[in-house]
Amino acid sequence: MRKPCKPLSLVMEGEKAVISSFHLGDALRERLYSLGMIPGTNVSCLYKRKGGLAAYNVRGAVIAIRLSDAKFILVDQQ
């Protein structure tokens, strides 16, 4: 049985997920696409900071995203 989608902001450190969809403005969505974050891409949470920032491994690159933006990126848990 498939687990339901959840926001990327809820993926804990060390967990992996697959990007399902985005619910962001066009500018930010295009920026994330250019960094390789497209639906179907595997991501893993490297760390989260109390200041509202998280770092994710995406295709071998470390990408930092504000948690306030990460909550609009839906992922399937692995």
Phi, psi and omega in degrees: 000134182281137176284147179291159177295151175216162180293145177302329180297340180266356176287125184275163178305133179088347180274155179243154180206171177237129181296131181255308181199167180240144174229060184237168173293160184302318184296312181291321178299315179296322178297315179294322175301317182293338177272001178097003179272089179238158178306137182097352181277136175283138175225152173225142180278122179271314177194161176232146179242150182299336181288000177095025180237143177226150178244135182234144173270120180229111179054038177086357178251149176264123181238125178265134182225140173295138179298331178294334175270324182297337180289347178261008176252115181268140182228157170260127179289143177261000000 
